[in-house]
Amino acid sequence: MAPYLLGLRLDGRRVLVVGGGRVAQRRVPALLDAGASVTLISPSVTPALDDLIAAGRVIWEQRPYEVGDCDGAWLVHACTDHRDVNTAVAAEAEAKRIWCVRADDKDASAAWTPASGRVDEVGVAVTAGGDPRRAAGIRDAIVGALRDGTVDARRHRTKPVGVALVGGGPGDPGLITVRGRQLLAQADVVVADRLAPRALLDELSPDVELIDAAKVPYGRSLSQEKINELLIEHARKGRFVVRLKGGDPFVFGRGGEEMIACARAGIPVTVVPGITSAVAVPSAAGVPVTHRGVSQEFHVISVHVAPGDPRSTVDWSGLARSTGTLILLMAVERIKEIAETLVRDGRSPETPVMVVQDGTLPTQRAVAATLSTVAERMTAAGVRPPAIVIVGEVVKVGQEIEMVRAERVP
């Protein structure tokens, strides 16, 4: 017969666990999370259980099981390594009409412990006919779908309100945060950047309004003022708005401007950090932005205006004198001026450079050069935005890593 599934509210109720091994180690924390008052009977316990006992969270009676131990318990777990002990515990519990879970014999157990998980207020429990591995696999799939919003996201009695500034990560849709994906799945309106992970937009419900806020370099764009107006306008209508950005909202993402505009309009704002391409793209190309003995610092620079432009606030002379790694964003069109400025102000023309286009995406490609050759090589390779330029000795570290990996391939 199929079991009757029931959620037990164990807050303050006595639960007896007989056995102090790995099975008990897995089950006791869940019982504590449910508020149970756990008594553990076993001659010995694992180090993890010992920590809980030392913290006063579990009552430990350091001895073998004795008849009468089940008295006063609402639930019993028999999880010793000895079948005869588990049989005796289950028999006592059955005689006293106390539910008992046997870890060693699902067919002889009066109750089963499901594979369980929780996402916010939603609890998931799967029994799968008493097969724990299958149950755990199904549980993981359901919990994952709840976390990324593909299940239940738009069926809450209460939904988020206002605007969420969500960092979508460097491009690969798998690199958005769990929280970002959850909110995206609950959105009524999505205002998306050009560099936001576009593949995620295909997963939106058909009734979600999608607004393209792309800012194409030297092409069409939606002004920041208009974007601010749209966020406020839709939020005031009671719609939950997600502003989906590439990278992180506050790393050259103008998220601060949008947050100020919403605050002035009285619109609540949730900020979900994202993985910035300044770190993610070098990592995806195998280049660490810092490395012991090579670089203790890295600088992230937006090159939306060239060195020497009156609007630039970048201390190029200081960066040239630095030995730290330079991560240059929006630098493709101005790479020649940048390289010349760095060399003029003190960086060696032989400083290694790597340019990574379409970082983290299937179309990712990299061009290696030096400050003296990077402009020419980028032109020859036809590099186009979006691309990240990495300047510094860490590029050699990345190349060394690649060489070692290549040598170990059979």
One Martini backbone bead per residue (centre of mass of N, CA, C, O) as a GRO file, in nm:
protein
  410
    1MET     BB    1   0.098   0.035   0.019
    2ALA     BB    2   0.059   0.353   0.017
    3PRO     BB    3   0.154   0.617   0.175
    4TYR     BB    4   0.070   0.856   0.419
    5LEU     BB    5   0.112   1.183   0.390
    6LEU     BB    6   0.282   1.380   0.652
    7GLY     BB    7   0.314   1.676   0.847
    8LEU     BB    8   0.519   1.716   1.116
    9ARG     BB    9   0.482   1.890   1.428
   10LEU     BB   10   0.775   1.902   1.650
   11ASP     BB   11   0.753   2.130   1.838
   12GLY     BB   12   0.867   2.020   2.156
   13ARG     BB   13   0.898   1.725   2.078
   14ARG     BB   14   0.974   1.402   2.140
   15VAL     BB   15   1.271   1.247   1.999
   16LEU     BB   16   1.394   0.928   1.916
   17VAL     BB   17   1.743   0.823   1.885
   18VAL     BB   18   1.888   0.517   1.770
   19GLY     BB   19   2.194   0.603   1.722
   20GLY     BB   20   2.543   0.743   1.615
   21GLY     BB   21   2.569   0.759   1.313
   22ARG     BB   22   2.525   0.850   0.986
   23VAL     BB   23   2.217   0.847   0.994
   24ALA     BB   24   2.182   1.029   1.239
   25GLN     BB   25   2.346   1.268   1.120
   26ARG     BB   26   2.122   1.328   0.903
   27ARG     BB   27   1.852   1.347   1.090
   28VAL     BB   28   1.890   1.543   1.331
   29PRO     BB   29   1.895   1.827   1.194
   30ALA     BB   30   1.601   1.810   1.088
   31LEU     BB   31   1.468   1.785   1.364
   32LEU     BB   32   1.575   2.053   1.475
   33ASP     BB   33   1.447   2.233   1.254
   34ALA     BB   34   1.151   2.132   1.366
   35GLY     BB   35   1.187   2.152   1.701
   36ALA     BB   36   1.290   1.911   1.831
   37SER     BB   37   1.334   1.691   2.106
   38VAL     BB   38   1.641   1.532   2.127
   39THR     BB   39   1.711   1.187   2.184
   40LEU     BB   40   2.022   1.012   2.231
   41ILE     BB   41   2.104   0.660   2.179
   42SER     BB   42   2.451   0.578   2.246
   43PRO     BB   43   2.778   0.485   2.293
   44SER     BB   44   2.825   0.649   2.019
   45VAL     BB   45   2.952   0.926   1.813
   46THR     BB   46   2.984   1.152   1.594
   47PRO     BB   47   3.135   1.452   1.555
   48ALA     BB   48   2.878   1.605   1.462
   49LEU     BB   49   2.705   1.517   1.707
   50ASP     BB   50   2.895   1.622   1.925
   51ASP     BB   51   2.850   1.920   1.860
   52LEU     BB   52   2.544   1.922   1.932
   53ILE     BB   53   2.583   1.833   2.222
   54ALA     BB   54   2.779   2.061   2.317
   55ALA     BB   55   2.549   2.283   2.238
   56GLY     BB   56   2.267   2.161   2.360
   57ARG     BB   57   2.068   2.021   2.128
   58VAL     BB   58   2.134   1.732   2.254
   59ILE     BB   59   2.038   1.438   2.415
   60TRP     BB   60   2.280   1.220   2.571
   61GLU     BB   61   2.281   0.860   2.605
   62GLN     BB   62   2.559   0.665   2.700
   63ARG     BB   63   2.409   0.389   2.563
   64PRO     BB   64   2.221   0.139   2.529
   65TYR     BB   65   1.938   0.007   2.456
   66GLU     BB   66   1.617   0.017   2.630
   67VAL     BB   67   1.348  -0.077   2.767
   68GLY     BB   68   1.150   0.237   2.767
   69ASP     BB   69   1.270   0.464   2.576
   70CYS     BB   70   0.988   0.537   2.424
   71ASP     BB   71   0.886   0.697   2.637
   72GLY     BB   72   0.730   1.002   2.531
   73ALA     BB   73   0.733   0.962   2.235
   74TRP     BB   74   0.640   1.062   1.898
   75LEU     BB   75   0.921   0.966   1.774
   76VAL     BB   76   1.117   0.707   1.599
   77HIS     BB   77   1.468   0.619   1.548
   78ALA     BB   78   1.613   0.330   1.390
   79CYS     BB   79   1.992   0.354   1.352
   80THR     BB   80   2.154   0.108   1.372
   81ASP     BB   81   2.388  -0.170   1.303
   82HIS     BB   82   2.155  -0.350   1.447
   83ARG     BB   83   1.891  -0.543   1.378
   84ASP     BB   84   1.793  -0.632   1.663
   85VAL     BB   85   1.765  -0.347   1.777
   86ASN     BB   86   1.568  -0.231   1.569
   87THR     BB   87   1.349  -0.441   1.626
   88ALA     BB   88   1.303  -0.367   1.924
   89VAL     BB   89   1.228  -0.073   1.889
   90ALA     BB   90   0.989  -0.116   1.693
   91ALA     BB   91   0.822  -0.297   1.886
   92GLU     BB   92   0.783  -0.092   2.110
   93ALA     BB   93   0.650   0.129   1.941
   94GLU     BB   94   0.411  -0.038   1.843
   95ALA     BB   95   0.293  -0.107   2.127
   96LYS     BB   96   0.278   0.229   2.185
   97ARG     BB   97   0.191   0.392   1.931
   98ILE     BB   98   0.468   0.465   1.773
   99TRP     BB   99   0.635   0.607   1.543
  100CYS     BB  100   0.867   0.420   1.320
  101VAL     BB  101   1.201   0.436   1.191
  102ARG     BB  102   1.372   0.226   0.972
  103ALA     BB  103   1.694   0.206   0.822
  104ASP     BB  104   1.720  -0.123   0.740
  105ASP     BB  105   1.384  -0.160   0.683
  106LYS     BB  106   1.126  -0.067   0.488
  107ASP     BB  107   0.917  -0.307   0.529
  108ALA     BB  108   0.938  -0.285   0.865
  109SER     BB  109   0.846   0.004   0.849
  110ALA     BB  110   0.607   0.233   0.964
  111ALA     BB  111   0.806   0.453   0.846
  112TRP     BB  112   0.918   0.716   0.631
  113THR     BB  113   1.193   0.897   0.515
  114PRO     BB  114   1.210   1.154   0.329
  115ALA     BB  115   1.310   1.339   0.074
  116SER     BB  116   1.412   1.666   0.161
  117GLY     BB  117   1.303   2.016   0.109
  118ARG     BB  118   1.369   2.382   0.095
  119VAL     BB  119   1.181   2.681  -0.026
  120ASP     BB  120   1.122   2.869   0.187
  121GLU     BB  121   0.783   2.774   0.245
  122VAL     BB  122   0.861   2.519   0.076
  123GLY     BB  123   0.796   2.175   0.101
  124VAL     BB  124   0.975   1.866   0.023
  125ALA     BB  125   0.851   1.520  -0.028
  126VAL     BB  126   1.009   1.196  -0.100
  127THR     BB  127   0.973   0.835  -0.141
  128ALA     BB  128   0.981   0.620  -0.380
  129GLY     BB  129   0.912   0.337  -0.236
  130GLY     BB  130   1.188   0.353  -0.047
  131ASP     BB  131   1.394   0.492  -0.249
  132PRO     BB  132   1.643   0.707  -0.172
  133ARG     BB  133   1.783   0.783  -0.444
  134ARG     BB  134   1.537   0.851  -0.608
  135ALA     BB  135   1.418   1.057  -0.415
  136ALA     BB  136   1.660   1.254  -0.425
  137GLY     BB  137   1.647   1.316  -0.729
  138ILE     BB  138   1.362   1.432  -0.731
  139ARG     BB  139   1.404   1.646  -0.517
  140ASP     BB  140   1.627   1.808  -0.666
  141ALA     BB  141   1.452   1.885  -0.910
  142ILE     BB  142   1.234   2.042  -0.755
  143VAL     BB  143   1.413   2.241  -0.601
  144GLY     BB  144   1.544   2.364  -0.850
  145ALA     BB  145   1.276   2.470  -0.976
  146LEU     BB  146   1.205   2.654  -0.737
  147ARG     BB  147   1.465   2.829  -0.735
  148ASP     BB  148   1.445   2.919  -1.057
  149GLY     BB  149   1.112   2.945  -1.118
  150THR     BB  150   0.977   2.702  -1.296
  151VAL     BB  151   0.814   2.665  -1.022
  152ASP     BB  152   0.555   2.863  -0.883
  153ALA     BB  153   0.633   3.170  -0.932
  154ARG     BB  154   0.313   3.281  -1.021
  155ARG     BB  155   0.137   3.152  -0.741
  156HIS     BB  156   0.136   3.360  -0.538
  157ARG     BB  157  -0.030   3.551  -0.314
  158THR     BB  158   0.249   3.690  -0.290
  159LYS     BB  159   0.436   3.946  -0.439
  160PRO     BB  160   0.653   4.125  -0.552
  161VAL     BB  161   0.761   4.465  -0.533
  162GLY     BB  162   0.846   4.681  -0.767
  163VAL     BB  163   1.202   4.677  -0.800
  164ALA     BB  164   1.454   4.476  -0.970
  165LEU     BB  165   1.804   4.462  -0.957
  166VAL     BB  166   1.955   4.241  -1.194
  167GLY     BB  167   2.225   4.038  -1.213
  168GLY     BB  168   2.313   3.828  -1.498
  169GLY     BB  169   2.596   3.836  -1.574
  170PRO     BB  170   2.835   3.758  -1.841
  171GLY     BB  171   2.604   3.554  -2.025
  172ASP     BB  172   2.569   3.296  -1.908
  173PRO     BB  173   2.270   3.172  -1.788
  174GLY     BB  174   2.410   2.990  -1.551
  175LEU     BB  175   2.533   3.271  -1.393
  176ILE     BB  176   2.298   3.330  -1.251
  177THR     BB  177   2.138   3.373  -0.982
  178VAL     BB  178   1.899   3.233  -0.800
  179ARG     BB  179   1.751   3.495  -0.719
  180GLY     BB  180   1.735   3.617  -1.002
  181ARG     BB  181   1.563   3.387  -1.125
  182GLN     BB  182   1.323   3.408  -0.941
  183LEU     BB  183   1.240   3.704  -1.009
  184LEU     BB  184   1.213   3.668  -1.312
  185ALA     BB  185   0.972   3.456  -1.285
  186GLN     BB  186   0.784   3.700  -1.133
  187ALA     BB  187   0.750   3.887  -1.356
  188ASP     BB  188   0.572   4.141  -1.544
  189VAL     BB  189   0.840   4.308  -1.602
  190VAL     BB  190   1.111   4.341  -1.849
  191VAL     BB  191   1.425   4.518  -1.838
  192ALA     BB  192   1.665   4.479  -2.096
  193ASP     BB  193   1.977   4.433  -2.175
  194ARG     BB  194   2.214   4.353  -2.407
  195LEU     BB  195   2.405   4.188  -2.179
  196ALA     BB  196   2.200   4.012  -2.109
  197PRO     BB  197   2.071   3.696  -2.071
  198ARG     BB  198   1.874   3.610  -2.334
  199ALA     BB  199   1.788   3.310  -2.286
  200LEU     BB  200   1.597   3.376  -2.040
  201LEU     BB  201   1.360   3.513  -2.204
  202ASP     BB  202   1.236   3.241  -2.319
  203GLU     BB  203   1.115   3.161  -2.017
  204LEU     BB  204   0.898   3.347  -2.025
  205SER     BB  205   0.600   3.436  -1.990
  206PRO     BB  206   0.371   3.549  -2.223
  207ASP     BB  207   0.263   3.791  -2.013
  208VAL     BB  208   0.533   3.921  -2.030
  209GLU     BB  209   0.682   4.227  -2.040
  210LEU     BB  210   0.917   4.329  -2.292
  211ILE     BB  211   1.199   4.552  -2.258
  212ASP     BB  212   1.422   4.713  -2.471
  213ALA     BB  213   1.744   4.850  -2.329
  214ALA     BB  214   1.944   4.886  -2.544
  215LYS     BB  215   2.304   4.973  -2.584
  216VAL     BB  216   2.439   5.048  -2.874
  217PRO     BB  217   2.727   5.095  -3.008
  218TYR     BB  218   2.674   5.353  -3.220
  219GLY     BB  219   2.364   5.324  -3.170
  220ARG     BB  220   2.088   5.238  -3.057
  221SER     BB  221   1.895   5.380  -2.775
  222LEU     BB  222   1.800   5.396  -2.438
  223SER     BB  223   1.755   5.615  -2.223
  224GLN     BB  224   1.796   5.654  -1.891
  225GLU     BB  225   1.545   5.827  -1.840
  226LYS     BB  226   1.345   5.627  -1.972
  227ILE     BB  227   1.402   5.388  -1.793
  228ASN     BB  228   1.318   5.517  -1.529
  229GLU     BB  229   1.025   5.572  -1.615
  230LEU     BB  230   0.941   5.276  -1.664
  231LEU     BB  231   0.985   5.166  -1.384
  232ILE     BB  232   0.785   5.357  -1.241
  233GLU     BB  233   0.529   5.319  -1.407
  234HIS     BB  234   0.489   5.008  -1.357
  235ALA     BB  235   0.506   5.007  -1.047
  236ARG     BB  236   0.255   5.200  -1.005
  237LYS     BB  237   0.064   4.961  -1.133
  238GLY     BB  238   0.161   4.691  -0.964
  239ARG     BB  239   0.416   4.596  -1.103
  240PHE     BB  240   0.668   4.367  -1.145
  241VAL     BB  241   1.009   4.476  -1.183
  242VAL     BB  242   1.277   4.378  -1.400
  243ARG     BB  243   1.617   4.471  -1.408
  244LEU     BB  244   1.816   4.341  -1.661
  245LYS     BB  245   2.161   4.276  -1.629
  246GLY     BB  246   2.476   4.285  -1.685
  247GLY     BB  247   2.633   4.152  -1.445
  248ASP     BB  248   2.646   4.424  -1.235
  249PRO     BB  249   2.456   4.693  -1.137
  250PHE     BB  250   2.732   4.849  -0.992
  251VAL     BB  251   2.916   4.779  -1.260
  252PHE     BB  252   2.867   4.989  -1.495
  253GLY     BB  253   2.517   4.985  -1.471
  254ARG     BB  254   2.346   5.226  -1.339
  255GLY     BB  255   2.197   5.138  -1.072
  256GLY     BB  256   2.214   5.391  -0.896
  257GLU     BB  257   2.029   5.571  -1.070
  258GLU     BB  258   1.776   5.387  -1.049
  259MET     BB  259   1.754   5.389  -0.742
  260ILE     BB  260   1.716   5.691  -0.704
  261ALA     BB  261   1.464   5.724  -0.878
  262CYS     BB  262   1.287   5.530  -0.711
  263ALA     BB  263   1.317   5.666  -0.436
  264ARG     BB  264   1.190   5.939  -0.523
  265ALA     BB  265   0.912   5.771  -0.604
  266GLY     BB  266   0.863   5.536  -0.380
  267ILE     BB  267   1.017   5.278  -0.484
  268PRO     BB  268   1.086   4.967  -0.429
  269VAL     BB  269   1.416   4.803  -0.391
  270THR     BB  270   1.588   4.529  -0.535
  271VAL     BB  271   1.913   4.379  -0.494
  272VAL     BB  272   2.098   4.171  -0.732
  273PRO     BB  273   2.375   4.040  -0.757
  274GLY     BB  274   2.646   3.997  -0.988
  275ILE     BB  275   2.862   3.868  -1.216
  276THR     BB  276   3.133   4.013  -1.321
  277SER     BB  277   3.317   4.034  -1.614
  278ALA     BB  278   3.591   4.130  -1.487
  279VAL     BB  279   3.620   3.826  -1.362
  280ALA     BB  280   3.477   3.602  -1.534
  281VAL     BB  281   3.629   3.618  -1.807
  282PRO     BB  282   3.915   3.555  -1.720
  283SER     BB  283   3.838   3.285  -1.593
  284ALA     BB  284   3.724   3.154  -1.857
  285ALA     BB  285   4.033   3.199  -1.983
  286GLY     BB  286   4.244   3.123  -1.737
  287VAL     BB  287   4.268   3.410  -1.578
  288PRO     BB  288   4.403   3.546  -1.309
  289VAL     BB  289   4.379   3.858  -1.153
  290THR     BB  290   4.533   3.703  -0.929
  291HIS     BB  291   4.878   3.626  -0.800
  292ARG     BB  292   5.112   3.488  -0.636
  293GLY     BB  293   5.390   3.701  -0.702
  294VAL     BB  294   5.242   3.898  -0.928
  295SER     BB  295   4.940   3.998  -0.814
  296GLN     BB  296   4.770   4.216  -0.561
  297GLU     BB  297   4.605   4.363  -0.798
  298PHE     BB  298   4.302   4.520  -0.939
  299HIS     BB  299   4.169   4.700  -1.226
  300VAL     BB  300   3.864   4.865  -1.313
  301ILE     BB  301   3.793   4.993  -1.647
  302SER     BB  302   3.623   5.248  -1.808
  303VAL     BB  303   3.636   5.313  -2.181
  304HIS     BB  304   3.416   5.534  -2.298
  305VAL     BB  305   3.674   5.711  -2.286
  306ALA     BB  306   3.957   5.842  -2.372
  307PRO     BB  307   4.254   5.921  -2.326
  308GLY     BB  308   4.239   6.279  -2.267
  309ASP     BB  309   3.960   6.313  -2.209
  310PRO     BB  310   3.784   6.540  -2.024
  311ARG     BB  311   3.576   6.304  -1.911
  312SER     BB  312   3.804   6.168  -1.775
  313THR     BB  313   3.884   5.994  -1.444
  314VAL     BB  314   4.147   5.852  -1.520
  315ASP     BB  315   4.465   5.733  -1.393
  316TRP     BB  316   4.689   5.647  -1.620
  317SER     BB  317   4.960   5.699  -1.486
  318GLY     BB  318   4.910   5.518  -1.237
  319LEU     BB  319   4.856   5.254  -1.397
  320ALA     BB  320   5.135   5.242  -1.535
  321ARG     BB  321   5.298   5.220  -1.255
  322SER     BB  322   5.158   4.979  -1.203
  323THR     BB  323   5.149   4.609  -1.132
  324GLY     BB  324   4.870   4.561  -1.188
  325THR     BB  325   4.580   4.457  -1.299
  326LEU     BB  326   4.403   4.518  -1.605
  327ILE     BB  327   4.052   4.591  -1.659
  328LEU     BB  328   3.897   4.642  -1.974
  329LEU     BB  329   3.617   4.827  -2.062
  330MET     BB  330   3.520   4.944  -2.355
  331ALA     BB  331   3.814   4.917  -2.551
  332VAL     BB  332   3.817   4.848  -2.855
  333GLU     BB  333   3.812   5.145  -2.997
  334ARG     BB  334   4.077   5.241  -2.783
  335ILE     BB  335   4.343   5.060  -2.772
  336LYS     BB  336   4.566   5.232  -2.896
  337GLU     BB  337   4.560   5.468  -2.692
  338ILE     BB  338   4.600   5.300  -2.440
  339ALA     BB  339   4.874   5.168  -2.503
  340GLU     BB  340   5.030   5.433  -2.550
  341THR     BB  341   4.982   5.552  -2.268
  342LEU     BB  342   5.108   5.327  -2.094
  343VAL     BB  343   5.390   5.338  -2.223
  344ARG     BB  344   5.450   5.641  -2.180
  345ASP     BB  345   5.392   5.606  -1.846
  346GLY     BB  346   5.571   5.296  -1.799
  347ARG     BB  347   5.490   5.060  -1.950
  348SER     BB  348   5.570   4.790  -2.097
  349PRO     BB  349   5.549   4.681  -2.427
  350GLU     BB  350   5.569   4.361  -2.310
  351THR     BB  351   5.306   4.350  -2.191
  352PRO     BB  352   5.068   4.143  -2.133
  353VAL     BB  353   4.782   4.048  -2.347
  354MET     BB  354   4.421   3.992  -2.326
  355VAL     BB  355   4.148   3.915  -2.548
  356VAL     BB  356   3.793   3.874  -2.470
  357GLN     BB  357   3.534   3.735  -2.650
  358ASP     BB  358   3.242   3.631  -2.541
  359GLY     BB  359   3.233   3.567  -2.250
  360THR     BB  360   3.099   3.238  -2.159
  361LEU     BB  361   3.041   3.172  -2.444
  362PRO     BB  362   3.048   2.972  -2.722
  363THR     BB  363   3.206   3.230  -2.879
  364GLN     BB  364   3.458   3.228  -2.740
  365ARG     BB  365   3.759   3.435  -2.763
  366ALA     BB  366   4.125   3.470  -2.794
  367VAL     BB  367   4.385   3.731  -2.771
  368ALA     BB  368   4.730   3.751  -2.792
  369ALA     BB  369   4.961   3.997  -2.648
  370THR     BB  370   5.086   4.324  -2.646
  371LEU     BB  371   5.104   4.655  -2.617
  372SER     BB  372   5.253   4.677  -2.906
  373THR     BB  373   5.024   4.457  -3.058
  374VAL     BB  374   4.715   4.470  -2.993
  375ALA     BB  375   4.586   4.646  -3.212
  376GLU     BB  376   4.670   4.478  -3.456
  377ARG     BB  377   4.548   4.201  -3.364
  378MET     BB  378   4.256   4.290  -3.334
  379THR     BB  379   4.214   4.371  -3.626
  380ALA     BB  380   4.292   4.097  -3.758
  381ALA     BB  381   4.064   3.937  -3.579
  382GLY     BB  382   3.794   4.105  -3.547
  383VAL     BB  383   3.731   4.246  -3.290
  384ARG     BB  384   3.439   4.270  -3.082
  385PRO     BB  385   3.187   4.356  -2.920
  386PRO     BB  386   3.220   4.201  -2.640
  387ALA     BB  387   3.522   4.293  -2.453
  388ILE     BB  388   3.811   4.191  -2.270
  389VAL     BB  389   4.093   4.353  -2.119
  390ILE     BB  390   4.412   4.213  -2.030
  391VAL     BB  391   4.665   4.354  -1.811
  392GLY     BB  392   4.946   4.150  -1.746
  393GLU     BB  393   5.120   3.884  -1.592
  394VAL     BB  394   4.867   3.692  -1.566
  395VAL     BB  395   4.866   3.594  -1.858
  396LYS     BB  396   5.103   3.394  -1.819
  397VAL     BB  397   4.959   3.215  -1.619
  398GLY     BB  398   4.737   3.125  -1.812
  399GLN     BB  399   4.936   2.999  -2.021
  400GLU     BB  400   5.057   2.792  -1.826
  401ILE     BB  401   4.802   2.640  -1.764
  402GLU     BB  402   4.746   2.554  -2.058
  403MET     BB  403   5.008   2.394  -2.099
  404VAL     BB  404   4.969   2.186  -1.876
  405ARG     BB  405   4.701   2.074  -1.979
  406ALA     BB  406   4.806   1.986  -2.263
  407GLU     BB  407   5.026   1.781  -2.155
  408ARG     BB  408   4.795   1.592  -2.004
  409VAL     BB  409   4.688   1.515  -2.269
  410PRO     BB  410   4.666   1.209  -2.442
   0.00000   0.00000   0.00000
